[in-house]
């Protein structure tokens, strides 16, 4: 899942290890998320969004393509 | 001392202690010292647990769980594909008189069957709770 985690982390002047400690995961997990090699759980997505004080959608781009949305059904 | 170790070092040490304990058990059983082997194994496992317990850092997280889940699924799939081909083929060979089941192959077949029976049972149980 594409994301702006690295940019936001570097803008905040944090190392991967420091960010990992703040959200309760390992440095390797932060690295894997930044490199788009691991899709984090919803819990971690929201923890990261809360930490950076932004919406989850601003941090992660799920790139979801649907045939329809709920608006199309109403 | 463990508090000063990095999480990665602690993880590696934990793995080394667990694997070392297991290898020591196997090696000492082979050379006829089974009780010493069990003691070495217990020591390795206790040291690994103590190392993790004394560490303040996050050593394992959701990514480790995901990796373990993926590895377990691949292991089951590998054994499943191998079993689907190998055991029926050996059964046909045995029925035609080209193969005799040595004790180890019977143990292997029963072991694989036990793994899949356990998997099937747990799958039903977990699904019922989900």
N, CA and C atoms of all chains as a GROMACS GRO file, in nm:
protein
  612
    1UNK      N    1   0.085  -0.119   0.000
    1UNK     CA    2   0.000   0.000   0.000
    1UNK      C    3   0.089   0.125   0.000
    2UNK      N    4   0.077   0.206  -0.105
    2UNK     CA    5   0.162   0.326  -0.113
    2UNK      C    6   0.130   0.421   0.003
    3UNK      N    7   0.233   0.488   0.049
    3UNK     CA    8   0.213   0.576   0.164
    3UNK      C    9   0.318   0.686   0.168
    4UNK      N   10   0.290   0.783   0.251
    4UNK     CA   11   0.384   0.895   0.266
    4UNK      C   12   0.453   0.891   0.401
    5UNK      N   13   0.467   0.770   0.453
    5UNK     CA   14   0.522   0.756   0.588
    5UNK      C   15   0.666   0.808   0.597
    6UNK      N   16   0.750   0.771   0.501
    6UNK     CA   17   0.890   0.814   0.507
    6UNK      C   18   0.900   0.967   0.505
    7UNK      N   19   0.823   1.029   0.415
    7UNK     CA   20   0.829   1.176   0.406
    7UNK      C   21   0.787   1.240   0.539
    8UNK      N   22   0.680   1.190   0.594
    8UNK     CA   23   0.629   1.249   0.719
    8UNK      C   24   0.725   1.223   0.834
    9UNK      N   25   0.782   1.105   0.836
    9UNK     CA   26   0.876   1.072   0.945
    9UNK      C   27   1.001   1.161   0.935
   10UNK      N   28   1.052   1.174   0.813
   10UNK     CA   29   1.173   1.254   0.797
   10UNK      C   30   1.145   1.402   0.825
   11UNK      N   31   1.025   1.446   0.786
   11UNK     CA   32   0.987   1.585   0.814
   11UNK      C   33   0.982   1.609   0.965
   12UNK      N   34   0.943   1.506   1.038
   12UNK     CA   35   0.935   1.519   1.184
   12UNK      C   36   1.071   1.496   1.251
   13UNK      N   37   1.172   1.463   1.170
   13UNK     CA   38   1.306   1.443   1.225
   13UNK      C   39   1.319   1.319   1.311
   14UNK      N   40   1.241   1.217   1.276
   14UNK     CA   41   1.243   1.093   1.355
   14UNK      C   42   1.316   0.982   1.281
   15UNK      N   43   1.382   0.898   1.357
   15UNK     CA   44   1.440   0.777   1.298
   15UNK      C   45   1.330   0.671   1.290
   16UNK      N   46   1.357   0.568   1.213
   16UNK     CA   47   1.260   0.457   1.205
   16UNK      C   48   1.244   0.394   1.343
   17UNK      N   49   1.354   0.382   1.415
   17UNK     CA   50   1.346   0.319   1.547
   17UNK      C   51   1.260   0.402   1.642
   18UNK      N   52   1.278   0.534   1.637
   18UNK     CA   53   1.200   0.621   1.727
   18UNK      C   54   1.051   0.611   1.694
   19UNK      N   55   1.020   0.615   1.565
   19UNK     CA   56   0.879   0.604   1.526
   19UNK      C   57   0.822   0.469   1.569
   20UNK      N   58   0.902   0.365   1.548
   20UNK     CA   59   0.857   0.230   1.585
   20UNK      C   60   0.824   0.223   1.735
   21UNK      N   61   0.909   0.283   1.816
   21UNK     CA   62   0.884   0.281   1.960
   21UNK      C   63   0.756   0.357   1.996
   22UNK      N   64   0.730   0.466   1.924
   22UNK     CA   65   0.610   0.545   1.954
   22UNK      C   66   0.481   0.470   1.920
   23UNK      N   67   0.484   0.389   1.816
   23UNK     CA   68   0.360   0.320   1.777
   23UNK      C   69   0.361   0.173   1.815
   24UNK      N   70   0.467   0.129   1.884
   24UNK     CA   71   0.468  -0.006   1.941
   24UNK      C   72   0.493  -0.120   1.845
   25UNK      N   73   0.578  -0.095   1.745
   25UNK     CA   74   0.617  -0.203   1.655
   25UNK      C   75   0.770  -0.204   1.644
   26UNK      N   76   0.823  -0.295   1.563
   26UNK     CA   77   0.967  -0.301   1.546
   26UNK      C   78   1.012  -0.205   1.435
   27UNK      N   79   1.140  -0.170   1.438
   27UNK     CA   80   1.195  -0.083   1.334
   27UNK      C   81   1.180  -0.149   1.196
   28UNK      N   82   1.195  -0.281   1.194
   28UNK     CA   83   1.184  -0.353   1.067
   28UNK      C   84   1.045  -0.337   1.005
   29UNK      N   85   0.944  -0.330   1.089
   29UNK     CA   86   0.808  -0.313   1.038
   29UNK      C   87   0.791  -0.175   0.977
   30UNK      N   88   0.842  -0.072   1.043
   30UNK     CA   89   0.835   0.063   0.986
   30UNK      C   90   0.907   0.066   0.852
   31UNK      N   91   1.024   0.005   0.848
   31UNK     CA   92   1.101   0.000   0.724
   31UNK      C   93   1.023  -0.072   0.613
   32UNK      N   94   0.962  -0.183   0.649
   32UNK     CA   95   0.886  -0.261   0.549
   32UNK      C   96   0.765  -0.183   0.499
   33UNK      N   97   0.699  -0.109   0.588
   33UNK     CA   98   0.583  -0.029   0.547
   33UNK      C   99   0.630   0.083   0.453
   34UNK      N  100   0.736   0.150   0.490
   34UNK     CA  101   0.787   0.260   0.407
   34UNK      C  102   0.826   0.213   0.268
   35UNK      N  103   0.879   0.091   0.262
   35UNK     CA  104   0.923   0.038   0.132
   35UNK      C  105   0.812  -0.035   0.058
   36UNK      N  106   0.689  -0.025   0.114
   36UNK     CA  107   0.572  -0.086   0.051
   36UNK      C  108   0.586  -0.238   0.038
   37UNK      N  109   0.652  -0.296   0.137
   37UNK     CA  110   0.670  -0.440   0.135
   37UNK      C  111   0.580  -0.509   0.237
   38UNK      N  112   0.511  -0.431   0.316
   38UNK     CA  113   0.419  -0.488   0.415
   38UNK      C  114   0.299  -0.396   0.430
   39UNK      N  115   0.180  -0.452   0.417
   39UNK     CA  116   0.058  -0.375   0.438
   39UNK      C  117   0.022  -0.382   0.586
   40UNK      N  118   0.026  -0.269   0.655
   40UNK     CA  119   0.000  -0.271   0.799
   40UNK      C  120  -0.146  -0.301   0.831
   41UNK      N  121  -0.168  -0.346   0.953
   41UNK     CA  122  -0.305  -0.370   0.999
   41UNK      C  123  -0.378  -0.237   1.012
   42UNK      N  124  -0.509  -0.244   1.019
   42UNK     CA  125  -0.589  -0.122   1.039
   42UNK      C  126  -0.548  -0.054   1.169
   43UNK      N  127  -0.519  -0.135   1.270
   43UNK     CA  128  -0.479  -0.081   1.400
   43UNK      C  129  -0.351   0.003   1.387
   44UNK      N  130  -0.254  -0.049   1.312
   44UNK     CA  131  -0.128   0.024   1.296
   44UNK      C  132  -0.147   0.147   1.208
   45UNK      N  133  -0.231   0.134   1.104
   45UNK     CA  134  -0.260   0.249   1.017
   45UNK      C  135  -0.317   0.364   1.101
   46UNK      N  136  -0.412   0.331   1.187
   46UNK     CA  137  -0.475   0.437   1.268
   46UNK      C  138  -0.379   0.490   1.375
   47UNK      N  139  -0.293   0.402   1.426
   47UNK     CA  140  -0.194   0.448   1.524
   47UNK      C  141  -0.097   0.546   1.459
   48UNK      N  142  -0.054   0.515   1.337
   48UNK     CA  143   0.037   0.605   1.265
   48UNK      C  144  -0.032   0.737   1.231
   49UNK      N  145  -0.158   0.725   1.188
   49UNK     CA  146  -0.232   0.847   1.154
   49UNK      C  147  -0.251   0.934   1.279
   50UNK      N  148  -0.280   0.870   1.390
   50UNK     CA  149  -0.297   0.945   1.515
   50UNK      C  150  -0.166   1.010   1.556
   51UNK      N  151  -0.057   0.937   1.538
   51UNK     CA  152   0.074   0.991   1.576
   51UNK      C  153   0.108   1.114   1.492
   52UNK      N  154   0.082   1.105   1.362
   52UNK     CA  155   0.114   1.218   1.274
   52UNK      C  156   0.000   1.320   1.266
   53UNK      N  157  -0.104   1.295   1.343
   53UNK     CA  158  -0.218   1.388   1.352
   53UNK      C  159  -0.275   1.419   1.214
   54UNK      N  160  -0.303   1.313   1.141
   54UNK     CA  161  -0.363   1.329   1.008
   54UNK      C  162  -0.462   1.215   0.987
   55UNK      N  163  -0.536   1.223   0.876
   55UNK     CA  164  -0.628   1.115   0.842
   55UNK      C  165  -0.549   0.996   0.788
   56UNK      N  166  -0.602   0.878   0.811
   56UNK     CA  167  -0.536   0.758   0.758
   56UNK      C  168  -0.523   0.767   0.606
   57UNK      N  169  -0.626   0.824   0.543
   57UNK     CA  170  -0.625   0.834   0.397
   57UNK      C  171  -0.518   0.932   0.347
   58UNK      N  172  -0.476   1.023   0.434
   58UNK     CA  173  -0.370   1.117   0.394
   58UNK      C  174  -0.234   1.050   0.404
   59UNK      N  175  -0.227   0.947   0.484
   59UNK     CA  176  -0.100   0.877   0.506
   59UNK      C  177  -0.084   0.758   0.412
   60UNK      N  178  -0.196   0.692   0.387
   60UNK     CA  179  -0.193   0.571   0.304
   60UNK      C  180  -0.286   0.586   0.184
   61UNK      N  181  -0.241   0.538   0.071
   61UNK     CA  182  -0.323   0.537  -0.050
   61UNK      C  183  -0.357   0.392  -0.082
   62UNK      N  184  -0.477   0.348  -0.043
   62UNK     CA  185  -0.510   0.207  -0.062
   62UNK      C  186  -0.530   0.169  -0.208
   63UNK      N  187  -0.548   0.269  -0.295
   63UNK     CA  188  -0.563   0.245  -0.439
   63UNK      C  189  -0.676   0.145  -0.466
   64UNK      N  190  -0.789   0.169  -0.401
   64UNK     CA  191  -0.903   0.078  -0.416
   64UNK      C  192  -0.985   0.117  -0.538
   65UNK      N  193  -1.018   0.018  -0.618
   65UNK     CA  194  -1.104   0.043  -0.734
   65UNK      C  195  -1.229  -0.043  -0.720
   66UNK      N  196  -1.344   0.024  -0.715
   66UNK     CA  197  -1.470  -0.046  -0.700
   66UNK      C  198  -1.559  -0.018  -0.820
   67UNK      N  199  -1.649  -0.112  -0.847
   67UNK     CA  200  -1.744  -0.092  -0.956
   67UNK      C  201  -1.848   0.015  -0.917
   68UNK      N  202  -1.877   0.020  -0.787
   68UNK     CA  203  -1.979   0.114  -0.741
   68UNK      C  204  -1.950   0.153  -0.597
   69UNK      N  205  -2.006   0.264  -0.555
   69UNK     CA  206  -1.999   0.305  -0.414
   69UNK      C  207  -2.142   0.312  -0.362
   70UNK      N  208  -2.155   0.337  -0.233
   70UNK     CA  209  -2.288   0.338  -0.174
   70UNK      C  210  -2.376   0.449  -0.237
   71UNK      N  211  -2.311   0.554  -0.282
   71UNK     CA  212  -2.386   0.664  -0.344
   71UNK      C  213  -2.455   0.615  -0.472
   72UNK      N  214  -2.392   0.523  -0.540
   72UNK     CA  215  -2.452   0.471  -0.664
   72UNK      C  216  -2.576   0.385  -0.637
   73UNK      N  217  -2.587   0.338  -0.516
   73UNK     CA  218  -2.696   0.246  -0.482
   73UNK      C  219  -2.817   0.318  -0.426
   74UNK      N  220  -2.801   0.445  -0.392
   74UNK     CA  221  -2.912   0.516  -0.328
   74UNK      C  222  -2.974   0.618  -0.424
   75UNK      N  223   2.201  -0.660   3.150
   75UNK     CA  224   2.270  -0.665   3.023
   75UNK      C  225   2.176  -0.672   2.902
   76UNK      N  226   2.069  -0.756   2.908
   76UNK     CA  227   1.981  -0.764   2.794
   76UNK      C  228   1.916  -0.632   2.757
   77UNK      N  229   1.896  -0.543   2.855
   77UNK     CA  230   1.831  -0.416   2.826
   77UNK      C  231   1.915  -0.333   2.729
   78UNK      N  232   2.046  -0.358   2.724
   78UNK     CA  233   2.133  -0.281   2.636
   78UNK      C  234   2.141  -0.340   2.497
   79UNK      N  235   2.089  -0.459   2.480
   79UNK     CA  236   2.090  -0.522   2.348
   79UNK      C  237   1.985  -0.456   2.260
   80UNK      N  238   2.016  -0.445   2.132
   80UNK     CA  239   1.913  -0.393   2.040
   80UNK      C  240   1.807  -0.501   2.022
   81UNK      N  241   1.686  -0.462   1.982
   81UNK     CA  242   1.582  -0.563   1.960
   81UNK      C  243   1.625  -0.671   1.862
   82UNK      N  244   1.695  -0.628   1.756
   82UNK     CA  245   1.738  -0.726   1.654
   82UNK      C  246   1.836  -0.827   1.715
   83UNK      N  247   1.930  -0.777   1.795
   83UNK     CA  248   2.027  -0.868   1.858
   83UNK      C  249   1.957  -0.963   1.954
   84UNK      N  250   1.861  -0.909   2.028
   84UNK     CA  251   1.787  -0.994   2.122
   84UNK      C  252   1.712  -1.103   2.047
   85UNK      N  253   1.652  -1.065   1.937
   85UNK     CA  254   1.579  -1.164   1.857
   85UNK      C  255   1.673  -1.272   1.804
   86UNK      N  256   1.788  -1.227   1.755
   86UNK     CA  257   1.884  -1.324   1.700
   86UNK      C  258   1.936  -1.417   1.808
   87UNK      N  259   1.964  -1.360   1.925
   87UNK     CA  260   2.012  -1.442   2.036
   87UNK      C  261   1.905  -1.543   2.078
   88UNK      N  262   1.781  -1.496   2.082
   88UNK     CA  263   1.670  -1.584   2.120
   88UNK      C  264   1.659  -1.701   2.023
   89UNK      N  265   1.667  -1.667   1.894
   89UNK     CA  266   1.659  -1.772   1.792
   89UNK      C  267   1.777  -1.868   1.805
   90UNK      N  268   1.897  -1.812   1.825
   90UNK     CA  269   2.016  -1.896   1.836
   90UNK      C  270   2.007  -1.988   1.958
   91UNK      N  271   1.958  -1.935   2.069
   91UNK     CA  272   1.947  -2.017   2.191
   91UNK      C  273   1.845  -2.130   2.172
   92UNK      N  274   1.732  -2.097   2.110
   92UNK     CA  275   1.628  -2.199   2.088
   92UNK      C  276   1.680  -2.306   1.992
   93UNK      N  277   1.736  -2.260   1.879
   93UNK     CA  278   1.786  -2.355   1.780
   93UNK      C  279   1.903  -2.436   1.837
   94UNK      N  280   1.991  -2.367   1.911
   94UNK     CA  281   2.105  -2.437   1.972
   94UNK      C  282   2.059  -2.544   2.069
   95UNK      N  283   1.957  -2.511   2.147
   95UNK     CA  284   1.902  -2.609   2.241
   95UNK      C  285   1.848  -2.731   2.169
   96UNK      N  286   1.775  -2.706   2.061
   96UNK     CA  287   1.719  -2.816   1.983
   96UNK      C  288   1.827  -2.902   1.919
   97UNK      N  289   1.927  -2.835   1.862
   97UNK     CA  290   2.037  -2.909   1.800
   97UNK      C  291   2.116  -2.989   1.903
   98UNK      N  292   2.137  -2.928   2.020
   98UNK     CA  293   2.210  -2.997   2.127
   98UNK      C  294   2.132  -3.121   2.171
   99UNK      N  295   2.001  -3.106   2.182
   99UNK     CA  296   1.917  -3.221   2.220
   99UNK      C  297   1.935  -3.335   2.120
  100UNK      N  298   1.922  -3.301   1.991
  100UNK     CA  299   1.935  -3.403   1.887
  100UNK      C  300   2.073  -3.468   1.889
  101UNK      N  301   2.176  -3.384   1.897
  101UNK     CA  302   2.313  -3.436   1.892
  101UNK      C  303   2.343  -3.524   2.013
  102UNK      N  304   2.300  -3.480   2.130
  102UNK     CA  305   2.331  -3.557   2.252
  102UNK      C  306   2.250  -3.687   2.259
  103UNK      N  307   2.130  -3.686   2.201
  103UNK     CA  308   2.053  -3.811   2.194
  103UNK      C  309   2.126  -3.910   2.103
  104UNK      N  310   2.177  -3.858   1.990
  104UNK     CA  311   2.248  -3.944   1.895
  104UNK      C  312   2.373  -4.007   1.958
  105UNK      N  313   2.444  -3.928   2.041
  105UNK     CA  314   2.566  -3.984   2.102
  105UNK      C  315   2.538  -4.057   2.234
  106UNK      N  316   2.408  -4.079   2.262
  106UNK     CA  317   2.373  -4.161   2.379
  106UNK      C  318   2.368  -4.089   2.511
  107UNK      N  319   2.350  -3.956   2.507
  107UNK     CA  320   2.337  -3.880   2.632
  107UNK      C  321   2.203  -3.805   2.632
  108UNK      N  322   2.092  -3.877   2.632
  108UNK     CA  323   1.962  -3.811   2.617
  108UNK      C  324   1.927  -3.716   2.731
  109UNK      N  325   1.961  -3.754   2.854
  109UNK     CA  326   1.924  -3.667   2.966
  109UNK      C  327   2.003  -3.536   2.964
  110UNK      N  328   2.130  -3.545   2.927
  110UNK     CA  329   2.210  -3.423   2.914
  110UNK      C  330   2.152  -3.338   2.800
  111UNK      N  331   2.106  -3.406   2.695
  111UNK     CA  332   2.044  -3.336   2.583
  111UNK      C  333   1.920  -3.259   2.625
  112UNK      N  334   1.836  -3.324   2.704
  112UNK     CA  335   1.714  -3.258   2.752
  112UNK      C  336   1.750  -3.139   2.840
  113UNK      N  337   1.855  -3.157   2.923
  113UNK     CA  338   1.899  -3.047   3.011
  113UNK      C  339   1.949  -2.930   2.927
  114UNK      N  340   2.027  -2.960   2.823
  114UNK     CA  341   2.080  -2.854   2.735
  114UNK      C  342   1.965  -2.782   2.664
  115UNK      N  343   1.868  -2.861   2.621
  115UNK     CA  344   1.752  -2.804   2.552
  115UNK      C  345   1.674  -2.711   2.646
  116UNK      N  346   1.650  -2.761   2.768
  116UNK     CA  347   1.575  -2.680   2.865
  116UNK      C  348   1.650  -2.552   2.898
  117UNK      N  349   1.782  -2.564   2.910
  117UNK     CA  350   1.865  -2.447   2.941
  117UNK      C  351   1.855  -2.343   2.829
  118UNK      N  352   1.865  -2.391   2.706
  118UNK     CA  353   1.856  -2.300   2.590
  118UNK      C  354   1.721  -2.230   2.584
  119UNK      N  355   1.615  -2.306   2.606
  119UNK     CA  356   1.481  -2.249   2.598
  119UNK      C  357   1.457  -2.150   2.713
  120UNK      N  358   1.503  -2.187   2.832
  120UNK     CA  359   1.487  -2.097   2.947
  120UNK      C  360   1.563  -1.967   2.926
  121UNK      N  361   1.684  -1.978   2.873
  121UNK     CA  362   1.765  -1.859   2.847
  121UNK      C  363   1.695  -1.771   2.743
  122UNK      N  364   1.637  -1.834   2.641
  122UNK     CA  365   1.568  -1.758   2.536
  122UNK      C  366   1.447  -1.685   2.594
  123UNK      N  367   1.371  -1.755   2.677
  123UNK     CA  368   1.253  -1.693   2.738
  123UNK      C  369   1.294  -1.579   2.831
  124UNK      N  370   1.401  -1.602   2.910
  124UNK     CA  371   1.448  -1.499   3.004
  124UNK      C  372   1.495  -1.375   2.929
  125UNK      N  373   1.563  -1.399   2.818
  125UNK     CA  374   1.614  -1.287   2.738
  125UNK      C  375   1.498  -1.201   2.686
  126UNK      N  376   1.394  -1.268   2.637
  126UNK     CA  377   1.278  -1.194   2.586
  126UNK      C  378   1.205  -1.122   2.700
  127UNK      N  379   1.193  -1.192   2.811
  127UNK     CA  380   1.119  -1.137   2.925
  127UNK      C  381   1.186  -1.012   2.979
  128UNK      N  382   1.320  -1.010   2.978
  128UNK     CA  383   1.393  -0.897   3.036
  128UNK      C  384   1.410  -0.781   2.940
  129UNK      N  385   1.371  -0.801   2.816
  129UNK     CA  386   1.387  -0.693   2.718
  129UNK      C  387   1.270  -0.596   2.726
  130UNK      N  388   1.300  -0.468   2.724
  130UNK     CA  389   1.194  -0.366   2.728
  130UNK      C  390   1.139  -0.336   2.590
  131UNK      N  391   1.216  -0.369   2.487
  131UNK     CA  392   1.179  -0.332   2.350
  131UNK      C  393   1.073  -0.426   2.293
  132UNK      N  394   1.006  -0.377   2.191
  132UNK     CA  395   0.913  -0.462   2.116
  132UNK      C  396   0.997  -0.555   2.030
  133UNK      N  397   0.988  -0.685   2.056
  133UNK     CA  398   1.070  -0.780   1.982
  133UNK      C  399   0.995  -0.841   1.865
  134UNK      N  400   0.866  -0.862   1.883
  134UNK     CA  401   0.784  -0.922   1.778
  134UNK      C  402   0.657  -0.840   1.766
  135UNK      N  403   0.610  -0.823   1.646
  135UNK     CA  404   0.487  -0.745   1.628
  135UNK      C  405   0.399  -0.808   1.521
  136UNK      N  406   0.304  -0.729   1.471
  136UNK     CA  407   0.206  -0.784   1.378
  136UNK      C  408   0.269  -0.836   1.249
  137UNK      N  409   0.381  -0.774   1.208
  137UNK     CA  410   0.447  -0.822   1.085
  137UNK      C  411   0.504  -0.962   1.106
  138UNK      N  412   0.558  -0.988   1.225
  138UNK     CA  413   0.608  -1.123   1.255
  138UNK      C  414   0.493  -1.224   1.252
  139UNK      N  415   0.378  -1.182   1.306
  139UNK     CA  416   0.262  -1.270   1.303
  139UNK      C  417   0.221  -1.299   1.158
  140UNK      N  418   0.222  -1.193   1.076
  140UNK     CA  419   0.185  -1.211   0.935
  140UNK      C  420   0.285  -1.302   0.863
  141UNK      N  421   0.413  -1.284   0.894
  141UNK     CA  422   0.516  -1.368   0.831
  141UNK      C  423   0.498  -1.514   0.874
  142UNK      N  424   0.474  -1.535   1.004
  142UNK     CA  425   0.455  -1.671   1.054
  142UNK      C  426   0.333  -1.736   0.989
  143UNK      N  427   0.226  -1.657   0.976
  143UNK     CA  428   0.103  -1.709   0.916
  143UNK      C  429   0.128  -1.750   0.771
  144UNK      N  430   0.201  -1.666   0.700
  144UNK     CA  431   0.232  -1.694   0.558
  144UNK      C  432   0.320  -1.819   0.546
  145UNK      N  433   0.422  -1.826   0.634
  145UNK     CA  434   0.512  -1.941   0.630
  145UNK      C  435   0.437  -2.069   0.664
  146UNK      N  436   0.346  -2.061   0.761
  146UNK     CA  437   0.268  -2.180   0.799
  146UNK      C  438   0.180  -2.224   0.683
  147UNK      N  439   0.119  -2.127   0.615
  147UNK     CA  440   0.033  -2.160   0.502
  147UNK      C  441   0.114  -2.224   0.390
  148UNK      N  442   0.233  -2.169   0.364
  148UNK     CA  443   0.318  -2.226   0.258
  148UNK      C  444   0.366  -2.366   0.296
  149UNK      N  445   0.396  -2.385   0.424
  149UNK     CA  446   0.439  -2.518   0.470
  149UNK      C  447   0.329  -2.620   0.447
  150UNK      N  448   0.207  -2.583   0.490
  150UNK     CA  449   0.094  -2.673   0.471
  150UNK      C  450   0.070  -2.703   0.324
  151UNK      N  451   0.081  -2.597   0.242
  151UNK     CA  452   0.058  -2.615   0.098
  151UNK      C  453   0.165  -2.706   0.037
  152UNK      N  454   0.289  -2.686   0.078
  152UNK     CA  455   0.399  -2.768   0.025
  152UNK      C  456   0.377  -2.915   0.060
  153UNK      N  457   0.346  -2.940   0.188
  153UNK     CA  458   0.322  -3.078   0.229
  153UNK      C  459   0.196  -3.133   0.162
  154UNK      N  460   0.100  -3.046   0.144
  154UNK     CA  461  -0.025  -3.089   0.081
  154UNK      C  462  -0.002  -3.133  -0.062
  155UNK      N  463   0.069  -3.049  -0.140
  155UNK     CA  464   0.097  -3.084  -0.279
  155UNK      C  465   0.183  -3.210  -0.288
  156UNK      N  466   0.286  -3.216  -0.202
  156UNK     CA  467   0.375  -3.333  -0.203
  156UNK      C  468   0.297  -3.459  -0.167
  157UNK      N  469   0.211  -3.448  -0.066
  157UNK     CA  470   0.134  -3.564  -0.023
  157UNK      C  471   0.036  -3.609  -0.129
  158UNK      N  472  -0.023  -3.510  -0.198
  158UNK     CA  473  -0.124  -3.542  -0.299
  158UNK      C  474  -0.063  -3.621  -0.414
  159UNK      N  475   0.065  -3.606  -0.436
  159UNK     CA  476   0.131  -3.677  -0.547
  159UNK      C  477   0.207  -3.799  -0.494
  160UNK      N  478   0.288  -3.778  -0.391
  160UNK     CA  479   0.382  -3.881  -0.347
  160UNK      C  480   0.311  -4.002  -0.286
  161UNK      N  481   0.222  -3.978  -0.190
  161UNK     CA  482   0.163  -4.092  -0.119
  161UNK      C  483   0.072  -4.179  -0.208
  162UNK      N  484  -0.014  -4.118  -0.291
  162UNK     CA  485  -0.091  -4.203  -0.382
  162UNK      C  486   0.000  -4.282  -0.478
  163UNK      N  487   0.107  -4.216  -0.527
  163UNK     CA  488   0.199  -4.284  -0.618
  163UNK      C  489   0.267  -4.401  -0.549
  164UNK      N  490   0.309  -4.380  -0.424
  164UNK     CA  491   0.373  -4.489  -0.350
  164UNK      C  492   0.274  -4.601  -0.321
  165UNK      N  493   0.147  -4.564  -0.296
  165UNK     CA  494   0.045  -4.665  -0.270
  165UNK      C  495   0.022  -4.752  -0.394
  166UNK      N  496   0.019  -4.686  -0.511
  166UNK     CA  497   0.003  -4.761  -0.636
  166UNK      C  498   0.123  -4.853  -0.656
  167UNK      N  499   0.244  -4.798  -0.633
  167UNK     CA  500   0.366  -4.879  -0.648
  167UNK      C  501   0.365  -4.997  -0.552
  168UNK      N  502   0.316  -4.974  -0.430
  168UNK     CA  503   0.308  -5.082  -0.332
  168UNK      C  504   0.208  -5.189  -0.375
  169UNK      N  505   0.091  -5.141  -0.426
  169UNK     CA  506  -0.013  -5.235  -0.470
  169UNK      C  507   0.034  -5.321  -0.588
  170UNK      N  508   0.122  -5.263  -0.670
  170UNK     CA  509   0.172  -5.336  -0.786
  170UNK      C  510   0.298  -5.417  -0.755
  171UNK      N  511   0.340  -5.409  -0.630
  171UNK     CA  512   0.455  -5.488  -0.587
  171UNK      C  513   0.590  -5.425  -0.617
  172UNK      N  514   0.592  -5.296  -0.648
  172UNK     CA  515   0.720  -5.229  -0.678
  172UNK      C  516   0.778  -5.157  -0.557
  173UNK      N  517   0.704  -5.153  -0.449
  173UNK     CA  518   0.749  -5.071  -0.335
  173UNK      C  519   0.703  -5.134  -0.204
  174UNK      N  520   0.792  -5.134  -0.108
  174UNK     CA  521   0.757  -5.176   0.028
  174UNK      C  522   0.767  -5.054   0.119
  175UNK      N  523   0.668  -5.042   0.205
  175UNK     CA  524   0.667  -4.925   0.293
  175UNK      C  525   0.770  -4.946   0.404
  176UNK      N  526   0.881  -4.875   0.401
  176UNK     CA  527   0.971  -4.883   0.516
  176UNK      C  528   0.909  -4.810   0.635
  177UNK      N  529   0.958  -4.842   0.755
  177UNK     CA  530   0.898  -4.785   0.877
  177UNK      C  531   0.896  -4.633   0.873
  178UNK      N  532   1.004  -4.573   0.821
  178UNK     CA  533   1.011  -4.426   0.823
  178UNK      C  534   0.905  -4.363   0.734
  179UNK      N  535   0.874  -4.431   0.622
  179UNK     CA  536   0.776  -4.372   0.530
  179UNK      C  537   0.636  -4.384   0.588
  180UNK      N  538   0.611  -4.493   0.661
  180UNK     CA  539   0.481  -4.507   0.728
  180UNK      C  540   0.467  -4.398   0.834
  181UNK      N  541   0.575  -4.377   0.911
  181UNK     CA  542   0.572  -4.272   1.014
  181UNK      C  543   0.550  -4.136   0.949
  182UNK      N  544   0.616  -4.113   0.835
  182UNK     CA  545   0.601  -3.984   0.767
  182UNK      C  546   0.457  -3.965   0.718
  183UNK      N  547   0.401  -4.070   0.659
  183UNK     CA  548   0.264  -4.062   0.609
  183UNK      C  549   0.166  -4.037   0.723
  184UNK      N  550   0.184  -4.108   0.833
  184UNK     CA  551   0.095  -4.089   0.947
  184UNK      C  552   0.114  -3.950   1.007
  185UNK      N  553   0.239  -3.904   1.009
  185UNK     CA  554   0.267  -3.770   1.062
  185UNK      C  555   0.198  -3.662   0.980
  186UNK      N  556   0.208  -3.674   0.848
  186UNK     CA  557   0.144  -3.576   0.760
  186UNK      C  558  -0.008  -3.582   0.778
  187UNK      N  559  -0.060  -3.704   0.786
  187UNK     CA  560  -0.204  -3.718   0.808
  187UNK      C  561  -0.246  -3.654   0.939
  188UNK      N  562  -0.165  -3.673   1.043
  188UNK     CA  563  -0.197  -3.615   1.175
  188UNK      C  564  -0.197  -3.462   1.167
  189UNK      N  565  -0.099  -3.409   1.094
  189UNK     CA  566  -0.092  -3.262   1.080
  189UNK      C  567  -0.218  -3.210   1.012
  190UNK      N  568  -0.260  -3.278   0.904
  190UNK     CA  569  -0.378  -3.230   0.833
  190UNK      C  570  -0.508  -3.251   0.911
  191UNK      N  571  -0.513  -3.359   0.987
  191UNK     CA  572  -0.632  -3.380   1.072
  191UNK      C  573  -0.639  -3.270   1.178
  192UNK      N  574  -0.524  -3.238   1.236
  192UNK     CA  575  -0.520  -3.130   1.335
  192UNK      C  576  -0.561  -2.998   1.272
  193UNK      N  577  -0.504  -2.972   1.154
  193UNK     CA  578  -0.536  -2.847   1.083
  193UNK      C  579  -0.686  -2.838   1.053
  194UNK      N  580  -0.741  -2.948   1.003
  194UNK     CA  581  -0.883  -2.948   0.970
  194UNK      C  582  -0.970  -2.925   1.094
  195UNK      N  583  -0.935  -2.993   1.202
  195UNK     CA  584  -1.011  -2.977   1.325
  195UNK      C  585  -1.003  -2.835   1.379
  196UNK      N  586  -0.882  -2.780   1.379
  196UNK     CA  587  -0.865  -2.644   1.431
  196UNK      C  588  -0.931  -2.542   1.340
  197UNK      N  589  -0.930  -2.569   1.211
  197UNK     CA  590  -0.993  -2.476   1.116
  197UNK      C  591  -1.143  -2.466   1.145
  198UNK      N  592  -1.204  -2.582   1.168
  198UNK     CA  593  -1.347  -2.584   1.200
  198UNK      C  594  -1.371  -2.511   1.332
  199UNK      N  595  -1.285  -2.540   1.432
  199UNK     CA  596  -1.304  -2.478   1.564
  199UNK      C  597  -1.286  -2.326   1.557
  200UNK      N  598  -1.182  -2.282   1.485
  200UNK     CA  599  -1.156  -2.138   1.476
  200UNK      C  600  -1.268  -2.069   1.398
  201UNK      N  601  -1.313  -2.135   1.290
  201UNK     CA  602  -1.421  -2.077   1.210
  201UNK      C  603  -1.548  -2.062   1.293
  202UNK      N  604  -1.572  -2.159   1.380
  202UNK     CA  605  -1.693  -2.154   1.463
  202UNK      C  606  -1.689  -2.037   1.560
  203UNK      N  607  -1.568  -1.995   1.597
  203UNK     CA  608  -1.555  -1.885   1.693
  203UNK      C  609  -1.543  -1.750   1.624
  204UNK      N  610  -1.532  -1.749   1.492
  204UNK     CA  611  -1.509  -1.622   1.422
  204UNK      C  612  -1.640  -1.562   1.372
   0.00000   0.00000   0.00000
